[in-house]
Amino acid sequence: MPVSPRNRRLTASDRARLELRSGDRALVTVDLADGRRAVASRLALHVVSPDDVTRTPWADVDNGTLDAATRTLSIRWVWGATTRLTFAEDRASVTFSQTFRERVQQSVVHTTSVALPDGRRARVALRRDEDGELFSQVLADTDVDLADPAVAALVDAAEDAVRDAAGLPR
């Protein structure tokens, strides 16, 4: 019988390599098809390989989509890049993806959509960082020119409104 991803134990050496911050703990650990392991902790996504550990705070994740047929989680980062993690087991892919979604959503306090002149959209999100501090974040597709004066004016106004509503300085 397969081991539940929530109960899968990290080795002592892998746990030490995660360098979990105070108050953090591993929630779900899964094996990836390429031999690495993915760990969802309270504060970050960790990908453990024999040579290194990549740690990314949840507030750096824009979203993720699971393709159940291939057991592949496509992660879109706030900077526009995409990473794909393919799970070794079907059951693990669902369990990990659920925790992944919960952790990303936990970092989102509020979002607002901004209609742009060409019909596309950008988003302004109020997010919570690892220390619980609130900050604003502008998210748009990579082909949206945020430096365009018309786009910048709309996005800046939306960001100001979000920051004002949360009592954050502009």
C-alpha positions in Angstrom: 0.0 0.0 0.0 1.4 3.5 -0.9 2.4 5.8 1.9 0.2 8.9 2.2 2.1 12.0 1.1 1.0 13.7 4.3 2.7 10.9 6.3 5.8 10.5 4.2 8.8 11.3 6.3 11.6 13.5 5.3 15.0 12.1 6.0 16.9 13.9 8.7 19.4 15.1 6.2 16.6 16.5 3.8 14.9 18.1 6.8 18.2 19.8 7.8 18.7 21.0 4.2 15.3 22.6 4.1 16.5 25.1 6.8 12.9 25.7 7.9 12.4 29.0 9.6 11.1 29.4 13.1 7.3 28.5 13.1 7.6 26.7 9.8 7.0 23.0 9.3 6.7 20.5 6.4 3.1 19.8 5.5 3.3 17.5 2.5 6.3 15.7 1.0 6.1 14.0 -2.4 8.4 12.2 -4.8 8.7 13.7 -8.3 9.1 11.6 -11.4 12.7 12.9 -12.0 13.9 11.7 -8.6 13.6 15.0 -6.7 11.2 15.6 -3.9 8.8 18.5 -3.4 7.9 19.7 0.0 5.1 22.1 0.9 5.8 23.8 4.2 3.7 26.4 5.9 5.8 29.2 4.5 7.3 28.0 1.2 7.6 25.5 -1.6 10.8 23.5 -1.4 12.2 21.3 -4.2 14.9 19.0 -3.0 17.5 17.4 -5.4 20.7 15.6 -4.5 22.7 18.7 -5.1 20.5 21.6 -3.9 17.3 22.8 -2.4 15.2 25.5 -4.0 13.0 27.4 -1.6 10.3 29.8 -2.9 7.9 31.7 -0.6 4.2 31.2 -1.4 3.8 34.9 -2.2 6.0 34.4 -5.2 3.5 31.9 -6.7 0.9 33.4 -9.0 -1.0 30.1 -9.5 -0.7 26.5 -10.3 -2.6 24.0 -12.5 -2.6 20.3 -12.2 -2.9 18.1 -15.3 -4.3 15.0 -13.8 -3.6 12.9 -16.9 0.2 13.6 -16.7 0.4 14.2 -12.9 2.1 17.5 -13.8 1.7 20.7 -11.7 2.4 23.8 -13.8 3.5 26.6 -11.5 3.3 30.2 -12.8 5.6 32.5 -10.8 4.8 36.2 -10.2 7.7 37.1 -12.5 6.0 35.3 -15.4 8.1 32.1 -15.7 6.6 28.6 -15.4 7.9 25.5 -13.7 6.5 22.0 -14.1 6.6 19.4 -11.4 5.6 15.9 -12.5 4.6 13.6 -9.6 5.6 10.0 -9.3 2.2 8.9 -8.1 -1.4 9.9 -8.9 -2.6 10.1 -5.3 0.4 12.2 -4.4 -0.3 14.7 -7.2 -3.8 15.4 -5.9 -2.8 15.7 -2.3 0.2 17.9 -2.9 -1.8 20.1 -5.3 -4.5 20.7 -2.8 -2.0 21.8 -0.2 -0.2 23.9 -2.8 -3.5 25.7 -3.6 -4.3 26.2 0.1 -0.9 27.7 0.8 -1.0 30.1 -2.2 -4.5 31.2 -1.3 -3.4 31.8 2.3 -0.9 34.4 1.0 -3.6 36.3 -0.9 -5.6 38.8 1.0 -7.3 40.6 -1.8 -7.1 40.9 -5.6 -8.6 43.4 -8.0 -8.6 43.1 -11.8 -7.6 46.1 -14.0 -9.1 46.4 -17.5 -6.3 47.6 -19.9 -6.8 49.7 -23.0 -6.2 46.8 -25.4 -8.8 44.6 -23.7 -6.3 42.6 -21.7 -6.2 42.6 -17.9 -3.7 43.0 -15.1 -4.2 42.2 -11.5 -3.2 44.0 -8.3 -2.9 41.6 -5.3 -2.6 42.4 -1.7 -0.4 39.5 -0.4 1.0 38.4 3.0 4.7 37.6 3.1 6.3 34.9 5.3 6.4 37.3 8.3 2.7 38.2 7.9 3.5 41.6 6.5 1.1 42.9 3.8 2.4 44.1 0.5 1.0 44.8 -3.0 1.9 43.0 -6.1 1.1 43.7 -9.8 0.6 40.7 -12.0 0.2 40.7 -15.7 1.0 38.5 -18.7 4.5 38.9 -20.0 3.3 40.6 -23.1 1.7 43.4 -21.1 3.9 46.6 -21.2 3.5 47.9 -17.6 5.8 50.8 -18.6 3.3 52.1 -21.2 1.9 55.3 -19.7 -1.7 54.4 -20.2 -1.3 51.0 -18.7 0.9 52.3 -15.8 -1.7 55.0 -14.9 -4.5 52.4 -14.6 -2.4 49.9 -12.7 -1.0 52.6 -10.4 -4.5 53.8 -9.6 -5.7 50.3 -8.8 -2.6 49.6 -6.6 -3.0 52.9 -4.7 -6.7 52.0 -4.0 -5.7 48.5 -2.8 -2.9 49.9 -0.6 -5.2 52.7 0.8 -7.9 50.1 1.7 -5.3 48.1 3.7 -3.8 51.2 5.4 -0.5 50.7 3.6 1.6 53.7 2.5 1.7 54.4 -1.2 
